[in-house]
Amino acid sequence: MVSDGASDEDFDGFAQRVSRVSALADPIRRALYHFVAHQPGAVSRDQAAAGLAIPRHTAKFHLDKLVDEGLLVPEFKRLTGRTGPGAGRPAKLYRRVRKEVNVTLPRRRYDLAGHVLADTLERIKAGVSLDEATVAAAENAANIVVESWPPTEASDADRMAGVLARLGYEPRPDGDGVRLSNCPFQQLSDDHTGVICSMNRQFIDAVIRRLDCIEVHPRSVDRGTGCCVALHPSADSAPSTE
C-alpha cells in the first residue's frame, strides 16, 4: 500500500525545527538570540543581561530555553583567567549553534537543488557534457539521499513514496499511481521552469534506479501546485519520450 506521507521520524525532525523557530516568537528570547549571534565570542549571562538591559535571572531563563531548543550551545570557562583552588567556578557561556535551522511551509529543499546544480557545473567545468553532467549529478544526489534514509517499505511504490516523502514531495495515492502534491523547489521552478523541472525529473529517475524500483514509472504531468512528475505502475505506462 502506498504511503501518503512522511515517516514519524521525519515528522518528528520537522516538528523539532518548527519548535526551534517558534521559540524565537518571544521578543526577549529573540533579542537574546540576536545579541549572542552578533558577538565575536561566547556570551555570559551578565553580558547578555547588560546588553539588553534586563534582569540577570530573566536572561538566564531565556538563554537556557534557547539551549533546550538547540539554538544556542553552552560552554564553561573561568572568566578571571585564574586556575586551581580558589579560582572560582567556571561561568556558563552561550554561543550560537553552527547548524542551520530552516522551516518552510509547504516544505522546500532548495539545498538539494543547489547541491545538484553545483555538482553539474563542476562536472561541466571538468569537460563533461551538460546532459552527462546532469545525469551524474542527479545520480550522486540520489545515492546520498538513499544512503541517508534507507527505505524499509516492501513494494517499489512504497519505497519510492517513502524516500520522496522525506524530501517534502508529499506523495498521495492517485488512482493506480502516486501524485507528488508538493514541489520542494517551488520558487526555483516558477522562475526557471525548464531547468529545474528537468533536474527534478533526472533526480527522481536516479532515485528509481538507485532503489531498483522496476515497478515504478515516472510520468511528466501538469505541475499545478505540485510536482511536475507523477509515479505510475510500469506495466500501465508508456515509455518516457523525454
N, CA, C and O of each residue as an XYZ file, in Angstrom:
968
protein
N       0.852     -1.198      0.000
C       0.000      0.000      0.000
C       0.885      1.244      0.000
O       1.849      1.318      0.761
N       0.565      2.214     -0.842
C       1.387      3.411     -0.952
C       1.206      4.301      0.265
O       0.083      4.609      0.665
N       2.311      4.704      0.842
C       2.275      5.633      1.975
C       1.822      6.991      1.489
O       2.178      7.398      0.383
N       1.037      7.711      2.299
C       0.573      9.032      1.884
C       1.276     10.141      2.657
O       0.749     11.249      2.755
N       2.451      9.865      3.203
C       3.166     10.914      3.893
C       4.497     10.454      4.395
O       4.914      9.323      4.143
N       5.178     11.339      5.116
C       6.499     11.026      5.627
C       6.396     10.146      6.857
O       5.324      9.992      7.442
N       7.535      9.566      7.241
C       7.584      8.707      8.421
C       7.454      9.529      9.693
O       7.614     10.749      9.678
N       7.157      8.832     10.814
C       7.078      9.519     12.104
C       8.401     10.191     12.421
O       8.427     11.292     12.971
N       9.500      9.532     12.077
C      10.821     10.100     12.351
C      11.017     11.399     11.589
O      11.567     12.365     12.118
N      10.557     11.415     10.327
C      10.693     12.611      9.514
C       9.856     13.744     10.087
O      10.330     14.876     10.181
N       8.607     13.451     10.476
C       7.746     14.469     11.054
C       8.290     14.950     12.396
O       8.182     16.133     12.718
N       8.874     14.046     13.181
C       9.461     14.449     14.453
C      10.590     15.447     14.237
O      10.706     16.435     14.962
N      11.432     15.176     13.218
C      12.519     16.103     12.922
C      12.000     17.449     12.481
O      12.525     18.485     12.889
N      10.955     17.445     11.636
C      10.373     18.701     11.179
C       9.729     19.443     12.340
O       9.859     20.663     12.446
N       9.034     18.714     13.213
C       8.397     19.333     14.370
C       9.441     19.972     15.287
O       9.203     21.025     15.878
N      10.599     19.319     15.396
C      11.659     19.870     16.231
C      12.161     21.192     15.662
O      12.418     22.136     16.410
N      12.302     21.262     14.332
C      12.744     22.509     13.708
C      11.694     23.605     13.878
O      12.035     24.767     14.098
N      10.413     23.232     13.776
C       9.338     24.197     13.997
C       9.399     24.726     15.422
O       9.233     25.924     15.656
N       9.638     23.826     16.376
C       9.719     24.220     17.780
C      10.851     25.214     17.998
O      10.708     26.178     18.750
N      11.983     24.971     17.332
C      13.121     25.878     17.485
C      12.797     27.276     16.988
O      13.104     28.271     17.645
N      12.172     27.340     15.818
C      11.821     28.649     15.277
C      10.742     29.306     16.127
O      10.775     30.517     16.343
N       9.779     28.513     16.613
C       8.712     29.057     17.447
C       9.260     29.662     18.734
O       8.684     30.600     19.285
N      10.381     29.114     19.207
C      10.988     29.633     20.434
C      11.378     31.097     20.285
O      11.469     31.823     21.275
N      11.608     31.529     19.053
C      12.025     32.911     18.815
C      10.847     33.868     18.722
O      11.037     35.063     18.495
N       9.623     33.352     18.897
C       8.450     34.226     18.876
C       8.442     35.164     20.070
O       7.934     36.282     19.987
N       9.010     34.705     21.188
C       9.100     35.553     22.376
C      10.084     36.683     22.106
O      11.223     36.406     21.730
N       9.695     37.950     22.282
C      10.570     39.072     21.914
C      11.885     39.123     22.693
O      12.925     39.456     22.125
N      11.847     38.794     23.993
C      13.085     38.804     24.783
C      14.005     37.687     24.314
O      15.210     37.888     24.161
N      13.434     36.511     24.088
C      14.235     35.373     23.642
C      14.855     35.656     22.270
O      16.017     35.334     22.022
N      14.067     36.255     21.396
C      14.567     36.596     20.060
C      15.687     37.629     20.150
O      16.697     37.518     19.456
N      15.505     38.626     21.003
C      16.535     39.653     21.167
C      17.817     39.059     21.749
O      18.916     39.435     21.340
N      17.682     38.135     22.700
C      18.855     37.477     23.272
C      19.589     36.645     22.226
O      20.819     36.650     22.165
N      18.822     35.932     21.405
C      19.446     35.112     20.352
C      20.243     36.003     19.405
O      21.382     35.682     19.067
N      19.662     37.109     18.977
C      20.363     38.007     18.064
C      21.584     38.638     18.735
O      22.618     38.834     18.096
N      21.458     38.956     20.029
C      22.596     39.536     20.746
C      23.761     38.554     20.781
O      24.898     38.915     20.478
N      23.469     37.314     21.154
C      24.523     36.296     21.214
C      25.106     36.044     19.827
O      26.320     35.905     19.678
N      24.249     35.985     18.818
C      24.701     35.675     17.460
C      25.650     36.723     16.911
O      26.502     36.412     16.078
N      25.515     37.967     17.367
C      26.330     39.047     16.808
C      27.574     39.366     17.638
O      28.272     40.340     17.356
N      27.855     38.552     18.659
C      29.063     38.761     19.443
C      30.217     37.947     18.865
O      29.984     36.879     18.298
N      31.449     38.421     18.995
C      32.594     37.696     18.429
C      32.923     36.390     19.154
O      33.576     35.513     18.590
N      32.471     36.263     20.401
C      32.749     35.050     21.168
C      31.544     34.657     21.993
O      30.465     35.233     21.859
N      31.743     33.661     22.856
C      30.659     33.216     23.726
C      30.292     34.309     24.721
O      31.140     35.113     25.109
N      29.033     34.339     25.133
C      28.478     35.413     25.961
C      28.046     34.864     27.319
O      27.451     33.789     27.400
N      28.345     35.596     28.366
C      27.908     35.194     29.703
C      26.512     35.730     29.970
O      25.994     36.565     29.229
N      25.915     35.231     31.044
C      24.595     35.717     31.425
C      24.636     37.194     31.790
O      23.723     37.947     31.450
N      25.693     37.609     32.481
C      25.818     39.020     32.862
C      25.946     39.902     31.627
O      25.339     40.971     31.562
N      26.733     39.462     30.647
C      26.887     40.250     29.425
C      25.570     40.362     28.665
O      25.227     41.426     28.148
N      24.834     39.246     28.603
C      23.554     39.268     27.903
C      22.552     40.172     28.613
O      21.824     40.931     27.974
N      22.523     40.082     29.948
C      21.605     40.923     30.717
C      21.931     42.392     30.540
O      21.033     43.217     30.370
N      23.227     42.726     30.581
C      23.631     44.119     30.406
C      23.356     44.594     28.987
O      22.932     45.732     28.781
N      23.593     43.732     28.014
C      23.387     44.121     26.624
C      21.945     44.444     26.301
O      21.676     45.294     25.452
N      21.003     43.772     26.973
C      19.583     44.010     26.709
C      18.907     44.821     27.814
O      17.715     45.118     27.734
N      19.670     45.172     28.836
C      19.139     45.924     29.970
C      17.944     45.197     30.607
O      16.879     45.775     30.826
N      18.166     43.910     30.894
C      17.138     43.099     31.548
C      17.752     42.452     32.784
O      18.976     42.357     32.873
N      16.933     42.001     33.745
C      17.483     41.349     34.937
C      18.269     40.086     34.574
O      17.970     39.422     33.581
N      19.269     39.767     35.384
C      20.110     38.600     35.110
C      19.299     37.312     35.118
O      19.522     36.430     34.289
N      18.350     37.199     36.060
C      17.571     35.962     36.144
C      16.690     35.785     34.898
O      16.416     34.659     34.483
N      16.252     36.896     34.309
C      15.465     36.820     33.072
C      16.340     36.343     31.920
O      15.935     35.498     31.120
N      17.551     36.901     31.850
C      18.487     36.479     30.803
C      18.812     34.998     30.951
O      18.833     34.260     29.966
N      19.064     34.565     32.183
C      19.390     33.153     32.438
C      18.263     32.245     31.967
O      18.513     31.244     31.295
N      17.028     32.584     32.311
C      15.882     31.744     31.956
C      15.771     31.585     30.438
O      15.628     30.468     29.941
N      15.835     32.681     29.711
C      15.639     32.619     28.262
C      16.850     32.030     27.535
O      16.689     31.343     26.526
N      18.045     32.289     28.031
C      19.233     31.677     27.424
C      19.179     30.157     27.539
O      19.497     29.442     26.589
N      18.776     29.675     28.703
C      18.697     28.229     28.892
C      17.572     27.616     28.052
O      17.679     26.470     27.616
N      16.498     28.371     27.824
C      15.440     27.893     26.937
C      15.960     27.768     25.503
O      15.608     26.827     24.791
N      16.791     28.714     25.086
C      17.369     28.661     23.740
C      18.328     27.477     23.606
O      18.460     26.894     22.530
N      18.990     27.129     24.702
C      19.837     25.932     24.700
C      18.963     24.688     24.572
O      19.280     23.780     23.804
N      17.857     24.647     25.328
C      16.951     23.495     25.280
C      16.405     23.277     23.870
O      16.183     22.139     23.458
N      16.190     24.359     23.135
C      15.637     24.261     21.779
C      16.715     24.014     20.727
O      16.404     23.867     19.545
N      17.979     23.969     21.147
C      19.051     23.696     20.201
C      19.484     24.889     19.378
O      20.134     24.719     18.346
N      19.141     26.098     19.809
C      19.527     27.301     19.072
C      20.838     27.892     19.593
O      21.559     28.563     18.854
N      21.140     27.642     20.860
C      22.411     28.047     21.454
C      23.090     26.823     22.039
O      22.427     25.843     22.381
N      24.395     26.874     22.154
C      25.142     25.811     22.825
C      25.906     26.431     24.001
O      26.456     27.525     23.874
N      25.942     25.737     25.145
C      26.652     26.274     26.306
C      28.108     25.807     26.343
O      28.459     24.780     25.762
N      28.925     26.560     27.019
C      30.294     26.145     27.327
C      30.658     26.763     28.666
O      30.037     27.735     29.096
N      31.649     26.210     29.314
C      32.019     26.679     30.645
C      33.475     27.143     30.635
O      34.360     26.459     30.121
N      33.697     28.319     31.214
C      35.033     28.905     31.182
C      35.202     29.841     32.374
O      34.280     30.569     32.740
N      36.391     29.815     32.972
C      36.691     30.763     34.056
C      37.046     32.106     33.426
O      38.002     32.208     32.657
N      36.271     33.130     33.758
C      36.469     34.439     33.147
C      37.582     35.233     33.819
O      38.045     36.234     33.273
N      38.019     34.791     35.012
C      39.075     35.513     35.725
C      40.459     35.220     35.161
O      41.400     35.985     35.370
N      40.573     34.101     34.442
C      41.886     33.716     33.922
C      42.694     32.916     34.907
O      43.752     32.395     34.555
N      42.215     32.799     36.163
C      42.932     32.039     37.175
C      42.551     30.570     37.112
O      41.480     30.214     36.621
N      43.448     29.711     37.620
C      43.190     28.276     37.675
C      43.524     27.765     39.061
O      44.127     28.466     39.874
N      43.120     26.528     39.318
C      43.461     25.916     40.596
C      42.491     26.298     41.690
O      41.497     26.978     41.436
N      42.781     25.853     42.936
C      41.915     26.145     44.082
C      41.743     27.651     44.275
O      42.703     28.413     44.164
N      40.529     28.066     44.561
C      40.266     29.478     44.791
C      40.011     30.270     43.528
O      39.751     31.471     43.593
N      40.081     29.609     42.362
C      39.877     30.340     41.106
C      38.402     30.589     40.824
O      38.054     31.364     39.933
N      37.531     29.920     41.597
C      36.099     30.117     41.388
C      35.535     29.155     40.363
O      36.268     28.512     39.612
N      34.226     29.073     40.348
C      33.563     28.162     39.422
C      33.590     28.734     38.005
O      33.522     29.949     37.825
N      33.687     27.866     37.007
C      33.616     28.345     35.624
C      32.243     28.968     35.344
O      31.223     28.505     35.855
N      32.236     30.002     34.542
C      30.978     30.647     34.167
C      30.354     29.911     32.986
O      31.054     29.363     32.134
N      29.031     29.912     32.953
C      28.333     29.310     31.821
C      28.202     30.358     30.727
O      27.637     31.431     30.939
N      28.727     30.033     29.566
C      28.686     30.940     28.430
C      27.817     30.348     27.328
O      27.532     29.150     27.319
N      27.402     31.203     26.403
C      26.490     30.776     25.343
C      26.992     31.281     23.995
O      27.490     32.400     23.872
N      26.847     30.421     22.988
C      27.130     30.844     21.625
C      26.123     30.198     20.686
O      25.504     29.188     21.020
N      25.967     30.788     19.513
C      25.010     30.270     18.542
C      25.503     28.952     17.950
O      26.702     28.766     17.741
N      24.558     28.030     17.681
C      24.933     26.775     17.028
C      25.317     27.070     15.585
O      24.827     28.030     14.989
N      26.188     26.249     15.029
C      26.623     26.446     13.650
C      25.627     25.881     12.651
O      25.539     26.358     11.520
N      24.878     24.866     13.064
C      23.948     24.209     12.156
C      22.771     25.125     11.833
O      22.215     25.773     12.719
N      22.398     25.172     10.550
C      21.276     25.985     10.120
C      19.958     25.360     10.554
O      19.829     24.138     10.631
N      18.980     26.218     10.837
C      17.633     25.767     11.151
C      16.685     26.436     10.168
O      16.455     27.643     10.243
N      16.133     25.646      9.239
C      15.238     26.174      8.218
C      13.885     25.489      8.304
O      13.800     24.263      8.384
N      12.833     26.288      8.286
C      11.479     25.756      8.265
C      10.678     26.523      7.230
O      10.578     27.747      7.309
N      10.101     25.818      6.256
C       9.219     26.439      5.290
C       7.971     25.582      5.151
O       8.036     24.355      5.230
N       6.852     26.228      4.947
C       5.584     25.545      4.747
C       4.939     26.085      3.476
O       4.719     27.292      3.370
N       4.628     25.218      2.504
C       4.979     23.800      2.432
C       6.494     23.612      2.419
O       7.247     24.567      2.227
N       6.925     22.382      2.624
C       8.347     22.122      2.772
C       9.083     22.312      1.451
O       8.601     21.905      0.394
N      10.250     22.931      1.526
C      11.102     23.145      0.365
C      12.478     22.532      0.625
O      12.905     22.391      1.771
N      13.167     22.167     -0.471
C      14.503     21.593     -0.372
C      15.429     22.265     -1.383
O      15.974     21.623     -2.280
N      15.590     23.583     -1.208
C      16.480     24.313     -2.105
C      17.933     23.882     -1.930
O      18.751     24.052     -2.834
N      18.248     23.322     -0.763
C      19.603     22.810     -0.562
C      19.893     21.651     -1.504
O      21.004     21.535     -2.023
N      18.905     20.796     -1.727
C      19.076     19.669     -2.636
C      19.261     20.166     -4.070
O      20.141     19.692     -4.788
N      18.431     21.115     -4.478
C      18.570     21.683     -5.823
C      19.934     22.325     -5.996
O      20.582     22.146     -7.027
N      20.376     23.077     -4.987
C      21.686     23.721     -5.060
C      22.809     22.719     -5.175
O      23.774     22.934     -5.908
N      22.684     21.611     -4.442
C      23.713     20.568     -4.496
C      23.811     19.981     -5.894
O      24.909     19.834     -6.430
N      22.667     19.642     -6.494
C      22.667     19.030     -7.823
C      23.187     20.018     -8.862
O      23.987     19.643     -9.719
N      22.746     21.269     -8.800
C      23.166     22.257     -9.792
C      24.653     22.569     -9.673
O      25.340     22.689    -10.687
N      25.161     22.703     -8.440
C      26.587     22.977     -8.255
C      27.432     21.802     -8.739
O      28.470     21.995     -9.373
N      26.986     20.589     -8.439
C      27.692     19.393     -8.895
C      27.707     19.339    -10.427
O      28.718     18.986    -11.033
N      26.587     19.688    -11.034
C      26.504     19.705    -12.500
C      27.513     20.687    -13.094
O      28.211     20.361    -14.054
N      27.588     21.885    -12.522
C      28.511     22.900    -13.036
C      29.964     22.462    -12.900
O      30.772     22.692    -13.800
N      30.296     21.831    -11.779
C      31.669     21.356    -11.591
C      32.035     20.308    -12.636
O      33.161     20.291    -13.132
N      31.092     19.440    -12.969
C      31.360     18.416    -13.975
C      31.497     19.035    -15.365
O      32.323     18.594    -16.164
N      30.699     20.043    -15.652
C      30.806     20.735    -16.944
C      32.169     21.417    -17.063
O      32.807     21.360    -18.114
N      32.608     22.058    -15.985
C      33.927     22.716    -15.987
C      35.045     21.707    -16.210
O      36.102     22.044    -16.743
N      34.801     20.456    -15.794
C      35.805     19.403    -15.976
C      35.764     18.800    -17.379
O      36.527     17.886    -17.693
N      34.856     19.327    -18.230
C      34.810     18.869    -19.612
C      33.693     17.902    -19.945
O      33.624     17.409    -21.070
N      32.808     17.616    -18.985
C      31.695     16.704    -19.226
C      30.560     17.463    -19.911
O      30.340     18.637    -19.614
N      29.843     16.816    -20.813
C      28.730     17.473    -21.496
C      27.610     17.781    -20.515
O      27.524     17.176    -19.446
N      26.753     18.726    -20.883
C      25.659     19.140    -19.999
C      24.770     17.964    -19.629
O      24.471     17.757    -18.453
N      24.341     17.182    -20.635
C      23.435     16.062    -20.357
C      24.087     15.033    -19.432
O      23.466     14.567    -18.477
N      25.345     14.681    -19.724
C      26.039     13.704    -18.888
C      26.262     14.236    -17.480
O      26.151     13.492    -16.506
N      26.581     15.536    -17.372
C      26.828     16.142    -16.064
C      25.560     16.145    -15.221
O      25.604     15.871    -14.022
N      24.433     16.457    -15.849
C      23.160     16.494    -15.114
C      22.787     15.120    -14.587
O      22.376     14.980    -13.435
N      22.931     14.103    -15.434
C      22.608     12.732    -15.028
C      23.522     12.279    -13.886
O      23.055     11.699    -12.905
N      24.821     12.545    -14.018
C      25.777     12.118    -12.991
C      25.524     12.830    -11.663
O      25.614     12.218    -10.599
N      25.203     14.133    -11.728
C      24.927     14.888    -10.505
C      23.658     14.380     -9.833
O      23.595     14.282     -8.607
N      22.654     14.061    -10.632
C      21.413     13.515    -10.084
C      21.654     12.150     -9.443
O      21.110     11.852     -8.380
N      22.472     11.325    -10.097
C      22.816     10.011     -9.541
C      23.532     10.166     -8.205
O      23.245      9.439     -7.254
N      24.453     11.102     -8.133
C      25.199     11.324     -6.899
C      24.272     11.754     -5.770
O      24.381     11.261     -4.647
N      23.347     12.687     -6.073
C      22.401     13.143     -5.055
C      21.479     12.013     -4.614
O      21.177     11.882     -3.428
N      21.027     11.192     -5.571
C      20.156     10.058     -5.232
C      20.873      9.082     -4.320
O      20.273      8.561     -3.381
N      22.150      8.824     -4.580
C      22.929      7.922     -3.727
C      23.014      8.453     -2.303
O      22.852      7.701     -1.342
N      23.268      9.754     -2.174
C      23.383     10.362     -0.847
C      22.064     10.253     -0.091
O      22.041      9.896      1.087
N      20.962     10.565     -0.783
C      19.645     10.535     -0.148
C      19.289      9.125      0.308
O      18.859      8.931      1.445
N      19.460      8.155     -0.556
C      19.081      6.777     -0.226
C      19.967      6.219      0.884
O      19.484      5.484      1.746
N      21.248      6.556      0.873
C      22.140      6.099      1.943
C      21.775      6.741      3.276
O      21.932      6.127      4.331
N      21.282      7.993      3.224
C      20.890      8.690      4.457
C      19.583      8.151      5.008
O      19.409      8.057      6.222
N      18.658      7.796      4.114
C      17.344      7.291      4.519
C      17.067      5.977      3.818
O      16.225      5.940      2.921
N      17.735      4.901      4.187
C      17.465      3.617      3.529
C      16.018      3.198      3.733
O      15.570      3.098      4.875
N      15.272      2.951      2.662
C      13.854      2.613      2.807
C      13.660      1.232      3.390
O      14.470      0.330      3.179
N      12.567      1.079      4.132
C      12.238     -0.215      4.743
C      10.940     -0.790      4.184
O      10.560     -1.911      4.523
N      10.261     -0.029      3.331
C       8.988     -0.478      2.784
C       9.210     -1.654      1.828
O      10.297     -1.830      1.278
N       8.154     -2.454      1.645
C       8.274     -3.685      0.859
C       8.160     -3.449     -0.641
O       9.032     -3.877     -1.398
N       7.100     -2.776     -1.085
C       6.857     -2.640     -2.515
C       7.687     -1.494     -3.103
O       8.132     -0.599     -2.385
N       7.884     -1.545     -4.432
C       8.619     -0.489     -5.118
C       7.942      0.866     -4.928
O       8.603      1.869     -4.660
N       6.617      0.884     -5.069
C       5.882      2.140     -4.948
C       6.023      2.731     -3.548
O       6.212      3.938     -3.394
N       5.932      1.884     -2.535
C       6.057      2.366     -1.161
C       7.477      2.831     -0.856
O       7.662      3.793     -0.110
N       8.466      2.172     -1.413
C       9.851      2.585     -1.187
C      10.102      3.958     -1.813
O      10.723      4.825     -1.198
N       9.620      4.143     -3.023
C       9.769      5.446     -3.667
C       9.025      6.524     -2.894
O       9.566      7.601     -2.643
N       7.774      6.231     -2.515
C       6.980      7.201     -1.770
C       7.643      7.551     -0.444
O       7.622      8.708     -0.024
N       8.234      6.548      0.219
C       8.883      6.800      1.498
C      10.058      7.747      1.384
O      10.206      8.660      2.197
N      10.904      7.535      0.369
C      12.063      8.408      0.168
C      11.614      9.803     -0.229
O      12.105     10.787      0.322
N      10.688      9.905     -1.175
C      10.253     11.219     -1.656
C       9.483     11.983     -0.586
O       9.529     13.213     -0.553
N       8.770     11.266      0.295
C       8.072     11.935      1.396
C       9.059     12.634      2.311
O       8.800     13.745      2.774
N      10.186     11.993      2.574
C      11.188     12.579      3.450
C      11.787     13.848      2.847
O      12.324     14.686      3.572
N      11.698     13.991      1.546
C      12.232     15.176      0.867
C      11.178     16.259      0.666
O      11.462     17.307      0.086
N       9.961     16.006      1.143
C       8.929     17.034      1.064
C       8.044     16.977     -0.159
O       7.295     17.921     -0.408
N       8.102     15.888     -0.945
C       7.268     15.795     -2.150
C       5.789     15.531     -1.841
O       4.938     15.727     -2.708
N       5.482     15.097     -0.642
C       4.113     14.821     -0.207
C       3.386     13.871     -1.177
O       2.406     14.272     -1.806
N       3.854     12.624     -1.304
C       3.180     11.665     -2.192
C       1.784     11.311     -1.692
O       1.568     11.106     -0.497
N       0.854     11.243     -2.620
C      -0.529     10.881     -2.304
C      -1.017      9.858     -3.320
O      -0.722      9.996     -4.507
N      -1.757      8.830     -2.892
C      -2.342      7.888     -3.846
C      -3.244      8.611     -4.838
O      -4.009      9.497     -4.457
N      -3.154      8.239     -6.091
C      -3.948      8.870     -7.141
C      -4.301      7.802     -8.168
O      -3.522      7.534     -9.083
N      -5.473      7.192     -8.016
C      -5.843      6.088     -8.882
C      -4.895      4.913     -8.647
O      -4.723      4.460     -7.516
N      -4.284      4.428     -9.724
C      -3.332      3.335     -9.574
C      -1.900      3.832     -9.427
O      -0.955      3.043     -9.405
N      -1.751      5.146     -9.328
C      -0.420      5.725     -9.224
C      -0.238      6.568     -7.977
O      -0.991      6.451     -7.011
N       0.770      7.416     -8.016
C       1.099      8.290     -6.895
C       1.299      9.702     -7.416
O       2.086      9.922     -8.337
N       0.596     10.653     -6.837
C       0.747     12.063     -7.179
C       1.660     12.709     -6.153
O       1.472     12.526     -4.950
N       2.646     13.461     -6.617
C       3.539     14.191     -5.716
C       2.966     15.590     -5.568
O       3.141     16.444     -6.438
N       2.271     15.815     -4.446
C       1.428     17.007     -4.329
C       2.168     18.264     -3.903
O       1.555     19.325     -3.785
N       3.466     18.172     -3.671
C       4.250     19.364     -3.327
C       5.532     19.386     -4.138
O       6.153     18.346     -4.356
N       5.923     20.556     -4.581
C       7.206     20.724     -5.265
C       8.218     21.276     -4.270
O       8.051     22.398     -3.794
N       9.265     20.517     -3.943
C      10.265     21.004     -2.983
C      11.099     22.171     -3.512
O      11.844     22.799     -2.760
N      10.969     22.460     -4.810
C      11.775     23.521     -5.435
C      10.873     24.604     -6.029
O      11.209     25.195     -7.055
N       9.734     24.865     -5.392
C       8.674     25.663     -5.991
C       9.132     27.008     -6.552
O       8.877     27.299     -7.721
N       9.801     27.832     -5.749
C      10.190     29.165     -6.216
C      11.172     29.080     -7.375
O      11.067     29.833     -8.343
N      12.129     28.159     -7.273
C      13.081     27.978     -8.372
C      12.375     27.496     -9.637
O      12.683     27.959    -10.735
N      11.436     26.575     -9.487
C      10.747     26.047    -10.663
C       9.821     27.090    -11.284
O       9.592     27.075    -12.493
N       9.288     27.996    -10.462
C       8.474     29.087    -11.003
C       9.328     30.022    -11.861
O       8.887     30.484    -12.914
N      10.552     30.296    -11.403
C      11.422     31.250    -12.089
C      12.218     30.622    -13.229
O      12.541     31.299    -14.205
N      12.538     29.331    -13.112
C      13.382     28.650    -14.106
C      12.784     27.277    -14.397
O      13.410     26.249    -14.137
N      11.589     27.271    -14.927
C      10.812     26.033    -15.057
C      11.558     24.942    -15.814
O      11.657     23.813    -15.332
N      12.085     25.265    -16.994
C      12.733     24.251    -17.820
C      13.911     23.592    -17.127
O      14.034     22.367    -17.119
N      14.774     24.409    -16.548
C      15.992     23.903    -15.912
C      15.650     23.068    -14.677
O      16.150     21.954    -14.525
N      14.805     23.599    -13.802
C      14.535     22.930    -12.531
C      13.679     21.687    -12.726
O      13.923     20.669    -12.079
N      12.681     21.749    -13.605
C      11.854     20.561    -13.822
C      12.668     19.446    -14.481
O      12.458     18.270    -14.185
N      13.595     19.808    -15.370
C      14.471     18.800    -15.973
C      15.367     18.173    -14.910
O      15.543     16.955    -14.883
N      15.932     19.002    -14.038
C      16.769     18.497    -12.951
C      15.961     17.589    -12.027
O      16.435     16.532    -11.609
N      14.740     18.011    -11.714
C      13.872     17.233    -10.836
C      13.570     15.869    -11.449
O      13.603     14.857    -10.748
N      13.277     15.831    -12.747
C      12.985     14.567    -13.425
C      14.211     13.650    -13.399
O      14.093     12.447    -13.165
N      15.382     14.234    -13.640
C      16.611     13.434    -13.604
C      16.835     12.861    -12.208
O      17.252     11.712    -12.062
N      16.557     13.661    -11.186
C      16.761     13.203     -9.811
C      15.801     12.062     -9.472
O      16.225     11.048     -8.918
N      14.520     12.215     -9.795
C      13.552     11.164     -9.496
C      13.891      9.890    -10.272
O      13.792      8.788     -9.733
N      14.292     10.042    -11.545
C      14.743      8.880    -12.324
C      15.907      8.178    -11.624
O      15.968      6.950    -11.564
N      16.836      8.993    -11.092
C      18.018      8.427    -10.435
C      17.642      7.691     -9.154
O      18.217      6.645     -8.851
N      16.685      8.224     -8.399
C      16.224      7.535     -7.185
C      15.590      6.195     -7.543
O      15.812      5.195     -6.860
N      14.801      6.177     -8.613
C      14.170      4.929     -9.059
C      15.239      3.892     -9.399
O      15.130      2.728     -9.015
N      16.273      4.327    -10.123
C      17.351      3.388    -10.474
C      18.109      2.946     -9.239
O      18.452      1.772     -9.102
N      18.375      3.889     -8.331
C      19.141      3.558     -7.126
C      18.412      2.543     -6.266
O      19.038      1.679     -5.652
N      17.078      2.645     -6.218
C      16.270      1.711     -5.428
C      15.878      0.471     -6.224
O      15.274     -0.459     -5.689
N      16.228      0.471     -7.507
C      15.870     -0.648     -8.389
C      14.363     -0.876     -8.373
O      13.894     -2.009     -8.266
N      13.610      0.223     -8.483
C      12.150      0.150     -8.451
C      11.617     -0.083     -9.869
O      11.134      0.843    -10.521
N      11.709     -1.305    -10.325
C      11.330     -1.615    -11.699
C       9.826     -1.544    -11.921
O       9.374     -1.492    -13.065
N       9.046     -1.541    -10.846
C       7.589     -1.481    -10.981
C       7.068     -0.052    -11.063
O       5.866      0.163    -11.219
N       7.966      0.923    -10.958
C       7.549      2.328    -10.927
C       8.042      3.049    -12.176
O       9.201      2.920    -12.570
N       7.145      3.805    -12.788
C       7.499      4.586    -13.965
C       7.133      6.051    -13.723
O       5.989      6.339    -13.370
N       8.078      6.991    -13.901
C       7.762      8.412    -13.735
C       7.108      8.966    -14.994
O       7.491      8.606    -16.107
N       6.142      9.824    -14.823
C       5.453     10.428    -15.959
C       5.336     11.933    -15.727
O       4.964     12.366    -14.637
N       5.647     12.721    -16.736
C       5.509     14.170    -16.635
C       4.034     14.546    -16.607
O       3.229     14.022    -17.377
N       3.694     15.468    -15.702
C       2.313     15.929    -15.560
C       2.309     17.440    -15.407
O       3.347     18.056    -15.162
N       1.138     18.025    -15.553
C       0.987     19.459    -15.331
C       1.325     19.755    -13.867
O       0.785     19.118    -12.962
N       2.210     20.710    -13.639
C       2.660     20.987    -12.272
C       1.526     21.399    -11.353
O       1.406     20.874    -10.246
N       0.702     22.321    -11.790
C      -0.316     22.856    -10.900
C       0.348     23.397     -9.641
O       1.255     24.226     -9.716
N      -0.109     22.926     -8.486
C       0.506     23.343     -7.222
C       1.455     22.275     -6.697
O       1.996     22.411     -5.599
N       1.662     21.211     -7.472
C       2.520     20.127     -7.018
C       3.729     19.934     -7.899
O       4.222     20.879     -8.515
N       4.209     18.695     -7.954
C       5.416     18.358     -8.700
C       5.067     18.084    -10.161
O       3.933     17.740    -10.494
N       6.068     18.247    -11.022
C       5.881     18.026    -12.457
C       5.988     16.552    -12.836
O       5.879     16.204    -14.012
N       6.202     15.684    -11.845
C       6.338     14.241    -12.094
C       5.339     13.477    -11.227
O       5.147     13.803    -10.056
N       4.706     12.464    -11.808
C       3.856     11.532    -11.063
C       4.420     10.136    -11.273
O       5.144      9.889    -12.237
N       4.090      9.233    -10.376
C       4.575      7.861    -10.455
C       3.431      6.922    -10.807
O       2.341      7.007    -10.240
N       3.696      6.026    -11.752
C       2.672      5.075    -12.200
C       3.273      3.676    -12.278
O       4.491      3.521    -12.375
N       2.425      2.672    -12.234
C       2.934      1.307    -12.420
C       3.556      1.165    -13.807
O       2.972      1.616    -14.791
N       4.707      0.559    -13.896
C       5.424      0.459    -15.163
C       4.621     -0.251    -16.235
O       4.661      0.152    -17.398
N       3.892     -1.297    -15.874
C       3.156     -2.080    -16.852
C       2.058     -1.278    -17.522
O       1.647     -1.604    -18.636
N       1.575     -0.232    -16.864
C       0.460      0.559    -17.392
C       0.912      1.880    -17.988
O       0.078      2.703    -18.366
N       2.231      2.101    -18.079
C       2.730      3.391    -18.528
C       3.533      3.235    -19.809
O       4.275      2.269    -19.981
N       3.375      4.186    -20.688
C       4.179      4.181    -21.918
C       5.579      4.645    -21.591
O       5.751      5.440    -20.667
N       6.598      4.178    -22.318
C       7.956      4.642    -22.076
C       8.067      6.152    -22.239
O       7.411      6.753    -23.090
N       8.900      6.743    -21.413
C       9.090      8.190    -21.469
C       9.713      8.611    -22.778
O      10.607      7.945    -23.300
N       9.226      9.741    -23.312
C       9.809     10.294    -24.541
C      10.746     11.429    -24.247
O      11.291     12.047    -25.162
N      10.942     11.716    -22.945
C      11.817     12.829    -22.587
C      13.257     12.371    -22.430
O      14.133     13.182    -22.128
